[in-house]
Amino acid sequence: MRLLREGTVSRWIQLLLSLAALAVWAGVIALIIFFSEPFTASRRWLLGISTFLFGVSLLYFSRYRDSCRYRLTDEYIEYRCGLLYETCSRIRLDAVMMVTEIRLPIPFIRRTCSLLVSAMGGSILLPLLYPDDAQFLLETLSERDCPHVQEASETGENDEKE
């Protein structure tokens, strides 16, 4: 088995997750301020705890981004991600049926794209890849031979009846 390429996802995934955490934190702060009595110890504790949890979530998302990796070999494509528990998705290259490139309409993320690799029995989403990595994966997965398609055309199964 020969390793063709290995890489990580873009930093944009860390930014998007951090912005989501910031939005949740701002909502929690607004609820604490709105529903608690001013100048009380419980209000200070709630504000302190929510700020601490926001800081922990920012650290977690930066480490989470570092844990998201893909690997392309001559036999399979694999995507691993996770800190507390790691998920690993793997598809054999001879089972790949379609590769879809997904671009987001958000202007500052347009230089990244995601790939959806569909196969018989499942699919893998490779989120927010760098453009060079996405182009290499797209070309590599599109240029390979499809033996099940060649067999069908040789036997005449796909020919139209006249």
Buried (B, 14 or more C-beta within 10 A) or exposed (E): EEEBBEBBBBEBBBBBBBEEBEEBBEEBBEEBEEEBEEEEEEBEEBBEEBEEBBEEBBEBBEEBBEEBBBBBBEEBBBBBBEEEEEEEBBBEBBBBBEBEEEEBEEEEBEEBBBBBBBBEEEBBEBBBBBEEBBBBBBEBBEEEEEEEEEEEEEEEEEEEEE
